[in-house]
C-alpha cells in the first residue's frame, strides 16, 4: 500500500471519530462547562438547586419512580406471551411476534396520538360509551394522567421483553427441565429453580433497557402527561426553551447522562452474561405443539397483549378516516392545504417534504459514518489493535445512551459560534438524527463483516483484483442486506425523531413529528384530524420499514 493510499485510508477511518468529536463530545463538554463553569468559575449551585427546590427533587424522584413502575408492569404483561413464543409452535406465530414488535420502532409522538385516538376525550372508546349509555361527558378521563403514561410505556416496550428474553429462552436446553421433572419437581419448582435462574441475566438486561427508555421518555410524557407529570427530559426541554435557564437545564442534562451511562454499563455487563455456555439448543428443537387447556392459556397470554397493541393503532386509522361520524378523506386532503400567517400554522405538506428530505440526508450520512465505523471495528486483531478496538466499540454506542433532548440542548449551546455556527442552519436536524441513527448501522453491519472469511479477500487479491474491486465483488454482495437494514433503521429513526428535533429545528423547517405536536396543542377538530392523519402516515412508513428490516435481516444477525 502506497503512502498516499495509506493516508487516505487513515483519513477515512478518522471521519467517524471526527464526527463524534464535533457533534457529540464537544456539545457534551459545553453542557459540562455551562453546568460547572458558567462564568469561568466553579459553580455547583445547579446541583444544590436539585435538593433545595422541592419541585426539581420531586421531578427526579417521579422520573425514577414512573420508570420503575413501567418496567415492572411491562415485565408482568410481556412474560406470559414470551413463554409461549419461546416454547410453543402455533399458527401465525411469526406474524403475531412481528405485530407485538412494531410498537418498539414507532415514534413516541405517534404512540401518544394513537392512545389519544383510543382513550382520549374524543377517542373511539369514549364516543362508544357515550352513545351506548347516553352520556353527556366522556366517562374515561385518563388524559394528562399517570395511568395513560404507564399504558403507553407498556405498549412501547413489550417488544423488548419478547426479543431479549424470548430469544434467550427459546434456545435453553429443555432437557434441563425434563431432568428436574424426573427428579419429582413440580412445574412451578422447575421454573423457579431451573429456568428462572438461567433467565435472570436476560431478564435483568430487558428490565434495564425498559427502565432506560422510560427514564428518558419525552414525547409520551409531554403529550399524555403534561407538565403535571414532567420527567427530567420534559423539564430539560421546559427550562431550555420556556425559561431559557441554561445552567439549570445543563445540570439536569448532566444528571440524566450520568444515570443513563450507568444503566448502559450495567446492561452491557448483564448482556455479556447471557453469552455464557449453557448447552443452548436451536429453537426448533425446543418447540412443542399447543394442546388441550393450553390453548385457552395461550389465548389469554398472547391474545391480550396483541389486542392491546392493535387497538390504539386501529383507532388511529379509524379516527383519521372519520369526520363527525362519517367516513371521509377530509383530514388527509387538509394535509395539502397551505398554512396561515402564524409560525404555528404550518403547511403539513411542507412538514412531510422536510421530514423526507431530512430522513434521506440522515440515511446517507448514517451509511457513510456507520459503514466506516463498522470497518474500523471489524478486523479480528490481537494485542494492541484489539485493545483499542475494544475501547472504540462502546464509544460508538454512547449516542444511544444519551437523551435526545440533552443532545438537542447541547447543540443549542455549543454550535452557535464560528466555525461551527449551525444554530440557524437546516443541517442541524440531519446531523442530530445521524448521531442517533448511525449506531444502528454499525450494529447491523458489524456481525456480518466479522463473518466474512479473510481468505475470500486474499483469493481475490491474488487474482489481481484492486482493493476497490475486492470490496465491490467480495464484501458488497455479503454486506448488502446489512446495509439495507441499517439504511432502513436510519430512515425510520429520522422520520420519527421528536426530542432533539423539537429543540434544534427552525420554524421555517418543521418536521412531521413537531407539526403533530403543534396540531395537538391547538383547538378544533380540524387540527386534531390533521395530527391523526399525519400520525397514520408516519406509522405506515415505520411499519413498512420494520417489515423491510425483518425481510432483509440475515438469520437474525445484528443486535436490534
Secondary structure per residue as TSV (DSSP state, phi and psi in degrees):
chain	resnum	aa	ss	phi	psi
A	1	X	-	360.0	125.9
A	2	X	-	-68.2	163.6
A	3	X	H	-62.5	-39.5
A	4	X	H	-64.2	-44.3
A	5	X	H	-64.8	-39.0
A	6	X	H	-62.9	-38.7
A	7	X	H	-65.9	-43.6
A	8	X	H	-64.5	-40.7
A	9	X	H	-64.1	-42.2
A	10	X	H	-62.3	-41.4
A	11	X	H	-65.7	-38.7
A	12	X	H	-62.9	-44.3
A	13	X	H	-72.1	-22.0
A	14	X	H	-78.1	-17.1
A	15	X	H	-59.5	-46.7
A	16	X	H	-60.3	-38.8
A	17	X	H	-67.3	-38.9
A	18	X	H	-65.3	-40.9
A	19	X	H	-60.4	-46.3
A	20	X	H	-63.9	-41.0
A	21	X	I	-61.7	-43.6
A	22	X	I	-78.2	-39.6
A	23	X	I	-112.9	6.4
A	24	X	I	-129.9	-62.5
A	25	X	I	-70.1	-37.7
A	26	X	H	-64.5	-48.5
A	27	X	H	-60.4	-37.1
A	28	X	H	-66.2	-38.4
A	29	X	H	-62.7	-36.8
A	30	X	H	-66.5	-34.9
A	31	X	H	-63.2	-42.8
A	32	X	H	-59.3	-43.2
A	33	X	H	-64.8	-45.5
A	34	X	H	-66.1	-32.1
A	35	X	H	-71.1	-48.4
A	36	X	H	-103.8	-25.0
A	37	X	-	-130.8	60.7
A	38	X	T	-63.6	-30.6
A	39	X	T	-127.7	29.6
A	40	X	S	85.5	-0.2
A	41	X	S	-123.1	149.7
A	42	X	-	-62.8	127.1
A	43	X	-	-139.8	114.4
A	44	X	-	-107.0	19.9
A	45	X	H	-65.1	-27.7
A	46	X	H	-62.5	-40.6
A	47	X	H	-69.1	-36.4
A	48	X	H	-62.7	-36.2
A	49	X	H	-64.8	-28.7
A	50	X	H	-59.3	-34.5
A	51	X	H	-102.0	-21.1
A	52	X	H	-82.9	-26.7
A	53	X	S	-103.1	109.9
A	54	X	H	-54.9	-34.2
A	55	X	H	-62.1	-44.9
A	56	X	H	-68.1	-39.4
A	57	X	H	-63.6	-42.9
A	58	X	H	-66.1	-34.3
A	59	X	H	-63.2	-43.1
A	60	X	H	-64.2	-44.3
A	61	X	H	-66.8	-39.5
A	62	X	H	-65.8	-39.4
A	63	X	H	-58.1	-47.8
A	64	X	H	-68.4	-39.9
A	65	X	H	-65.7	-46.2
A	66	X	H	-68.7	-32.2
A	67	X	H	-66.4	-41.9
A	68	X	H	-64.4	-45.2
A	69	X	H	-64.4	-41.4
A	70	X	H	-61.7	-39.3
A	71	X	H	-64.8	-47.5
A	72	X	H	-62.9	-46.2
A	73	X	H	-65.7	-36.7
A	74	X	H	-65.8	-42.6
A	75	X	H	-61.6	-43.5
A	76	X	H	-62.6	-42.0
A	77	X	H	-72.3	-32.0
A	78	X	H	-94.8	-27.8
A	79	X	H	-62.4	-41.4
A	80	X	H	-59.1	-44.5
A	81	X	H	-65.4	-38.4
A	82	X	H	-60.2	-38.8
A	83	X	H	-60.6	-46.2
A	84	X	H	-69.5	-37.5
A	85	X	H	-66.1	-33.1
A	86	X	H	-80.5	-33.5
A	87	X	H	-112.4	-13.5
A	88	X	E	-128.1	153.1
A	89	X	E	-107.8	131.3
A	90	X	-	-151.8	160.5
A	91	X	T	-67.2	137.6
A	92	X	T	77.4	14.7
A	93	X	H	-61.4	-46.0
A	94	X	H	-63.4	-42.9
A	95	X	H	-65.4	-43.8
A	96	X	H	-64.8	-40.4
A	97	X	H	-65.5	-37.8
A	98	X	H	-64.5	-41.7
A	99	X	H	-62.6	-42.6
A	100	X	H	-70.9	-17.9
A	101	X	H	-91.2	-22.2
A	102	X	H	-54.0	-43.9
A	103	X	G	-55.4	-29.4
A	104	X	G	-63.4	-30.2
A	105	X	G	-98.9	8.9
A	106	X	S	-81.4	140.2
A	107	X	-	-61.6	141.4
A	108	X	H	-61.2	-37.2
A	109	X	H	-66.6	-30.7
A	110	X	H	-73.9	-40.1
A	111	X	H	-59.4	-45.3
A	112	X	H	-62.3	-42.5
A	113	X	H	-65.2	-36.3
A	114	X	H	-63.9	-40.4
A	115	X	H	-69.1	-34.1
A	116	X	H	-65.9	-37.1
A	117	X	H	-65.7	-27.8
A	118	X	H	-93.5	-45.7
A	119	X	H	-117.7	-2.0
A	120	X	S	-71.6	176.0
A	121	X	T	-56.1	-33.8
A	122	X	T	-103.9	20.2
A	123	X	S	-75.2	162.9
A	124	X	H	-61.6	-40.6
A	125	X	H	-66.6	-42.3
A	126	X	H	-64.3	-42.0
A	127	X	H	-64.1	-39.5
A	128	X	H	-65.4	-43.2
A	129	X	H	-67.6	-38.0
A	130	X	H	-65.0	-39.7
A	131	X	H	-71.8	-37.1
A	132	X	H	-70.1	-42.6
A	133	X	H	-105.5	9.0
A	134	X	T	56.0	51.5
A	135	X	-	-94.3	150.9
A	136	X	S	-92.4	-17.1
A	137	X	S	-133.8	152.5
A	138	X	-	-61.9	126.6
A	139	X	S	-74.3	-24.7
A	140	X	-	-98.8	110.5
A	141	X	-	-115.8	64.6
A	142	X	-	-98.9	-6.1
A	143	X	T	-64.8	146.9
A	144	X	T	58.4	46.9
A	145	X	S	-138.1	159.1
A	146	X	H	-65.8	-35.6
A	147	X	H	-59.3	-42.8
A	148	X	H	-64.3	-39.1
A	149	X	H	-62.9	-45.5
A	150	X	H	-63.5	-41.6
A	151	X	H	-62.1	-42.7
A	152	X	H	-66.4	-37.7
A	153	X	H	-66.5	-39.3
A	154	X	H	-63.6	-46.9
A	155	X	H	-54.4	-43.0
A	156	X	H	-72.7	-32.1
A	157	X	H	-111.7	5.4
A	158	X	H	-54.8	-38.2
A	159	X	H	-64.1	-29.7
A	160	X	H	-61.4	-46.1
A	161	X	H	-68.0	-44.9
A	162	X	H	-62.1	-39.3
A	163	X	H	-78.3	-52.4
A	164	X	H	-72.4	-51.7
A	165	X	H	-78.0	-43.3
A	166	X	H	-62.3	-40.1
A	167	X	H	-62.6	-38.6
A	168	X	H	-74.4	-42.2
A	169	X	H	-62.0	-40.5
A	170	X	H	-63.2	-23.6
A	171	X	T	-99.8	-0.6
A	172	X	S	-68.4	142.0
A	173	X	-	-69.4	117.0
A	174	X	T	-68.2	-16.2
A	175	X	H	-67.2	-19.7
A	176	X	H	-64.4	-44.9
A	177	X	H	-70.5	-36.7
A	178	X	H	-63.3	-38.5
A	179	X	H	-64.4	-40.8
A	180	X	H	-64.7	-36.9
A	181	X	H	-65.4	-38.2
A	182	X	H	-65.9	-25.0
A	183	X	T	-87.9	5.4
A	184	X	T	96.7	8.9
A	185	X	-	-75.1	137.3
A	186	X	-	-74.4	165.9
A	187	X	H	-54.6	-41.6
A	188	X	H	-65.7	-42.3
A	189	X	H	-64.9	-37.9
A	190	X	H	-63.4	-41.9
A	191	X	I	-67.7	-44.8
A	192	X	I	-71.4	-36.7
A	193	X	I	-98.8	-20.1
A	194	X	I	-114.1	-60.6
A	195	X	I	-71.4	-48.9
A	196	X	H	-58.4	-46.2
A	197	X	H	-59.6	-35.2
A	198	X	H	-71.3	-29.8
A	199	X	H	-82.9	-14.1
A	200	X	H	-55.7	-43.8
A	201	X	H	-60.0	-42.8
A	202	X	H	-70.6	-36.3
A	203	X	H	-63.1	-42.6
A	204	X	H	-64.4	-40.9
A	205	X	H	-63.9	-43.9
A	206	X	H	-64.1	-42.7
A	207	X	H	-61.8	-41.4
A	208	X	H	-66.4	-39.7
A	209	X	H	-62.6	-45.4
A	210	X	H	-62.9	-43.9
A	211	X	H	-61.0	-41.8
A	212	X	H	-63.1	-45.8
A	213	X	H	-65.8	-41.5
A	214	X	H	-79.4	-26.8
A	215	X	H	-64.5	-35.3
A	216	X	T	-103.1	21.3
A	217	X	-	-63.8	136.4
A	218	X	-	-126.9	-66.3
A	219	X	H	-59.4	-43.9
A	220	X	H	-61.0	-46.6
A	221	X	H	-68.4	-43.0
A	222	X	H	-63.2	-40.1
A	223	X	H	-85.8	-42.8
A	224	X	H	-92.0	-23.5
A	225	X	T	-106.4	-39.5
A	226	X	-	77.6	-174.0
A	227	X	G	-68.1	-22.2
A	228	X	G	-66.1	-22.9
A	229	X	G	-123.9	43.8
A	230	X	-	-69.8	136.0
A	231	X	-	-97.8	177.4
A	232	X	H	-55.7	-40.9
A	233	X	H	-61.1	-45.7
A	234	X	H	-66.4	-37.9
A	235	X	H	-68.9	-36.5
A	236	X	H	-60.4	-45.2
A	237	X	H	-60.1	-44.0
A	238	X	H	-68.4	-44.7
A	239	X	H	-66.2	-35.0
A	240	X	H	-77.3	-43.5
A	241	X	H	-96.5	-36.0
A	242	X	T	-84.6	-48.8
A	243	X	S	-101.2	-11.4
A	244	X	-	50.9	38.6
A	245	X	-	-90.8	80.1
A	246	X	H	-64.5	-41.9
A	247	X	H	-59.8	-43.8
A	248	X	H	-68.9	-41.1
A	249	X	H	-61.2	-38.4
A	250	X	H	-66.5	-39.3
A	251	X	H	-64.0	-44.6
A	252	X	H	-63.6	-38.2
A	253	X	H	-62.4	-39.8
A	254	X	H	-64.7	-43.0
A	255	X	H	-60.7	-43.0
A	256	X	H	-63.0	-43.6
A	257	X	H	-63.7	-44.9
A	258	X	H	-60.2	-44.5
A	259	X	H	-62.8	-45.0
A	260	X	H	-69.3	-36.8
A	261	X	H	-66.2	-38.4
A	262	X	H	-64.5	-41.6
A	263	X	H	-67.8	-37.4
A	264	X	H	-64.6	-39.4
A	265	X	H	-63.7	-43.2
A	266	X	H	-66.9	-38.4
A	267	X	H	-62.3	-43.6
A	268	X	H	-60.9	-41.7
A	269	X	H	-63.7	-43.1
A	270	X	H	-68.7	-37.3
A	271	X	H	-63.0	-38.3
A	272	X	H	-64.1	-30.7
A	273	X	H	-70.3	-22.0
A	274	X	T	-75.6	-5.8
A	275	X	T	-99.0	7.0
A	276	X	S	-68.5	149.4
A	277	X	-	-70.6	112.9
A	278	X	-	-120.7	23.9
A	279	X	-	58.5	52.0
A	280	X	-	-71.2	150.4
A	281	X	-	-121.8	162.6
A	282	X	-	-61.8	151.6
A	283	X	H	-61.8	-38.9
A	284	X	H	-62.7	-32.1
A	285	X	H	-71.6	-17.8
A	286	X	H	-99.0	-7.0
A	287	X	-	-78.8	141.5
A	288	X	E	-125.8	152.5
A	289	X	E	-78.3	154.6
A	290	X	-	-80.9	131.3
A	291	X	-	-139.6	153.1
A	292	X	T	54.2	-134.2
A	293	X	T	-70.0	-12.6
A	294	X	H	-61.8	-26.4
A	295	X	H	-64.1	-38.2
A	296	X	H	-68.6	-42.8
A	297	X	H	-62.7	-39.1
A	298	X	H	-62.5	-41.9
A	299	X	H	-60.9	-40.6
A	300	X	H	-71.8	-43.8
A	301	X	H	-72.5	-39.9
A	302	X	H	-98.1	-38.8
A	303	X	H	-65.9	-38.2
A	304	X	H	-63.0	-53.4
A	305	X	H	-65.2	-30.4
A	306	X	H	-64.4	-44.6
A	307	X	H	-64.5	-38.2
A	308	X	H	-63.3	-37.7
A	309	X	H	-76.8	-42.3
A	310	X	H	-71.4	-33.1
A	311	X	H	-60.2	-51.6
A	312	X	H	-63.0	-37.9
A	313	X	H	-66.3	-42.8
A	314	X	H	-66.3	-39.4
A	315	X	H	-62.6	-37.0
A	316	X	H	-62.5	-43.9
A	317	X	H	-66.5	-45.6
A	318	X	H	-62.3	-44.8
A	319	X	H	-63.6	-32.2
A	320	X	H	-72.1	-18.5
A	321	X	T	-105.7	3.5
A	322	X	E	-117.7	131.5
A	323	X	E	-126.6	107.9
A	324	X	T	52.1	45.8
A	325	X	T	85.6	-4.6
A	326	X	E	-113.4	145.6
A	327	X	E	-74.2	132.4
A	328	X	-	-162.9	154.5
A	329	X	-	-100.3	20.5
A	330	X	H	-58.6	-42.7
A	331	X	H	-67.0	-34.7
A	332	X	H	-70.9	-38.8
A	333	X	H	-65.5	-32.3
A	334	X	H	-66.1	-21.4
A	335	X	T	-67.3	-16.6
A	336	X	T	-92.7	0.0
A	337	X	S	-80.1	153.9
A	338	X	-	-81.5	141.7
A	339	X	-	-71.7	170.6
A	340	X	-	-86.6	-157.8
A	341	X	S	-83.3	-25.6
A	342	X	S	-70.3	147.1
A	343	X	T	-67.9	-17.6
A	344	X	T	-83.7	-14.9
A	345	X	S	-102.0	88.7
A	346	X	-	-105.1	143.7
A	347	X	-	-65.5	119.5
A	348	X	H	-58.5	-35.1
A	349	X	H	-63.4	-29.8
A	350	X	H	-67.2	-41.0
A	351	X	H	-64.9	-40.1
A	352	X	H	-63.7	-43.9
A	353	X	H	-62.1	-45.2
A	354	X	H	-61.5	-44.5
A	355	X	H	-61.5	-41.9
A	356	X	H	-67.5	-39.6
A	357	X	H	-65.7	-44.6
A	358	X	H	-63.2	-40.0
A	359	X	H	-66.1	-39.0
A	360	X	H	-65.8	-43.7
A	361	X	H	-62.9	-40.6
A	362	X	H	-63.2	-42.1
A	363	X	H	-57.9	-48.2
A	364	X	H	-66.0	-45.6
A	365	X	H	-64.9	-40.6
A	366	X	H	-66.6	-39.6
A	367	X	H	-64.0	-41.1
A	368	X	H	-64.8	-54.2
A	369	X	H	-67.7	-43.4
A	370	X	H	-67.6	-39.8
A	371	X	H	-66.6	-45.1
A	372	X	H	-61.5	-39.9
A	373	X	H	-64.1	-42.9
A	374	X	H	-64.0	-42.0
A	375	X	H	-66.9	-32.7
A	376	X	H	-65.6	-34.5
A	377	X	H	-91.0	-18.8
A	378	X	H	-72.4	-44.5
A	379	X	S	-58.5	126.2
A	380	X	-	-71.7	112.4
A	381	X	-	-125.0	164.9
A	382	X	-	-121.3	165.9
A	383	X	T	74.2	-137.1
A	384	X	H	-62.5	-42.0
A	385	X	H	-62.9	-39.8
A	386	X	H	-64.0	-37.3
A	387	X	H	-67.2	-45.1
A	388	X	H	-74.2	-26.5
A	389	X	H	-69.2	-36.2
A	390	X	H	-67.0	-25.5
A	391	X	H	-78.4	-36.0
A	392	X	H	-70.1	-33.1
A	393	X	H	-54.7	-54.9
A	394	X	H	-67.5	-25.4
A	395	X	H	-62.7	-39.7
A	396	X	H	-70.4	-15.6
A	397	X	H	-90.4	-12.5
A	398	X	G	-55.4	-40.6
A	399	X	G	-57.4	-28.0
A	400	X	G	-68.6	-24.1
A	401	X	G	-95.1	6.5
A	402	X	S	-106.8	134.5
A	403	X	-	-58.4	135.5
A	404	X	H	-64.0	-36.4
A	405	X	H	-66.5	-40.8
A	406	X	H	-60.9	-42.7
A	407	X	H	-61.7	-47.0
A	408	X	H	-61.6	-39.2
A	409	X	H	-64.7	-40.3
A	410	X	H	-60.7	-37.2
A	411	X	H	-65.4	-37.2
A	412	X	H	-61.8	-43.9
A	413	X	H	-89.1	-15.7
A	414	X	H	-102.9	-38.4
A	415	X	S	-100.0	54.0
A	416	X	S	-126.4	10.6
A	417	X	S	-135.7	147.8
A	418	X	T	-58.2	146.5
A	419	X	T	-88.4	4.2
A	420	X	S	-113.4	52.1
A	421	X	-	-87.9	84.5
A	422	X	-	-113.8	7.7
A	423	X	T	-60.1	-35.2
A	424	X	T	-97.1	7.5
A	425	X	-	-93.0	143.4
A	426	X	T	-68.9	-16.8
A	427	X	H	-67.2	-20.7
A	428	X	H	-62.1	-35.8
A	429	X	H	-66.7	-53.8
A	430	X	H	-64.7	-28.5
A	431	X	H	-65.4	-44.9
A	432	X	H	-64.0	-42.1
A	433	X	H	-64.7	-39.2
A	434	X	H	-62.9	-39.9
A	435	X	H	-61.7	-35.1
A	436	X	H	-79.0	-31.9
A	437	X	H	-91.4	-32.1
A	438	X	H	-65.0	-29.0
A	439	X	H	-59.3	-30.4
A	440	X	H	-65.6	-37.6
A	441	X	H	-64.5	-43.8
A	442	X	H	-59.7	-48.6
A	443	X	H	-71.7	-22.3
A	444	X	H	-77.8	-34.0
A	445	X	H	-89.2	-35.8
A	446	X	H	-57.6	-48.8
A	447	X	H	-61.5	-34.1
A	448	X	H	-68.9	-43.6
A	449	X	H	-61.8	-40.4
A	450	X	H	-71.4	-15.5
A	451	X	T	-86.4	-10.1
A	452	X	S	-75.7	126.4
A	453	X	-	-71.2	129.6
A	454	X	H	-59.2	-25.4
A	455	X	H	-64.0	-28.5
A	456	X	H	-64.1	-45.8
A	457	X	H	-66.7	-39.4
A	458	X	H	-64.7	-39.6
A	459	X	H	-64.7	-41.8
A	460	X	H	-64.2	-40.8
A	461	X	H	-65.5	-39.2
A	462	X	H	-65.8	-26.2
A	463	X	T	-84.8	5.3
A	464	X	T	97.6	7.9
A	465	X	-	-73.7	135.2
A	466	X	-	-72.0	161.6
A	467	X	H	-52.7	-40.2
A	468	X	H	-64.5	-39.8
A	469	X	H	-68.3	-35.7
A	470	X	H	-60.8	-45.5
A	471	X	I	-64.6	-43.3
A	472	X	I	-70.6	-36.7
A	473	X	I	-97.1	-20.0
A	474	X	I	-109.1	-58.8
A	475	X	I	-70.0	-50.3
A	476	X	H	-57.6	-45.5
A	477	X	H	-60.0	-29.3
A	478	X	H	-80.6	-42.1
A	479	X	H	-91.2	-1.3
A	480	X	H	-57.1	-44.8
A	481	X	H	-68.2	-35.7
A	482	X	H	-63.6	-38.2
A	483	X	H	-63.6	-39.5
A	484	X	H	-65.1	-39.8
A	485	X	H	-63.1	-47.4
A	486	X	H	-63.1	-41.2
A	487	X	H	-63.3	-40.9
A	488	X	H	-65.5	-42.4
A	489	X	H	-57.3	-48.3
A	490	X	H	-60.8	-43.8
A	491	X	H	-62.8	-46.2
A	492	X	H	-66.6	-40.3
A	493	X	H	-61.2	-43.2
A	494	X	H	-67.0	-44.1
A	495	X	H	-59.0	-39.3
A	496	X	H	-98.9	-1.8
A	497	X	-	-68.4	134.7
A	498	X	-	-127.4	-39.6
A	499	X	H	-60.9	-59.8
A	500	X	H	-67.3	-38.0
A	501	X	H	-62.2	-38.6
A	502	X	H	-62.8	-22.6
A	503	X	H	-92.8	-38.8
A	504	X	H	-100.2	-17.1
A	505	X	-	-72.1	147.8
A	506	X	-	-89.7	152.1
A	507	X	G	-55.9	-31.6
A	508	X	G	-82.7	-4.4
A	509	X	G	-126.8	59.1
A	510	X	-	-72.1	154.9
A	511	X	-	-112.6	170.5
A	512	X	H	-62.7	-42.9
A	513	X	H	-65.0	-40.1
A	514	X	H	-66.9	-40.3
A	515	X	H	-68.2	-36.7
A	516	X	H	-58.7	-45.5
A	517	X	H	-61.4	-40.2
A	518	X	H	-65.2	-44.5
A	519	X	H	-60.6	-42.0
A	520	X	H	-64.7	-27.1
A	521	X	T	-85.6	-1.9
A	522	X	S	-109.9	146.5
A	523	X	-	-74.4	163.2
A	524	X	S	106.3	141.3
A	525	X	H	-68.2	-28.0
A	526	X	H	-65.5	-44.6
A	527	X	H	-65.1	-43.1
A	528	X	H	-61.6	-43.0
A	529	X	H	-63.9	-39.8
A	530	X	H	-67.2	-35.7
A	531	X	H	-63.3	-42.6
A	532	X	H	-68.5	-42.8
A	533	X	H	-63.1	-42.6
A	534	X	H	-67.2	-33.6
A	535	X	H	-63.9	-38.6
A	536	X	H	-63.8	-38.0
A	537	X	H	-62.8	-47.3
A	538	X	H	-64.2	-41.9
A	539	X	H	-59.7	-42.0
A	540	X	H	-64.7	-43.0
A	541	X	H	-61.9	-42.1
A	542	X	H	-65.5	-45.1
A	543	X	H	-64.3	-43.7
A	544	X	H	-60.4	-42.9
A	545	X	H	-61.3	-42.1
A	546	X	H	-64.8	-41.3
A	547	X	H	-64.1	-36.1
A	548	X	H	-66.3	-39.9
A	549	X	H	-59.9	-45.9
A	550	X	H	-65.5	-33.1
A	551	X	H	-70.9	-40.8
A	552	X	H	-89.0	-15.2
A	553	X	-	-61.5	138.3
A	554	X	S	-95.5	98.5
A	555	X	T	50.4	43.3
A	556	X	T	61.9	20.7
A	557	X	-	-71.4	137.1
A	558	X	S	118.1	164.6
A	559	X	-	-106.3	-0.2
A	560	X	-	-127.2	360.0
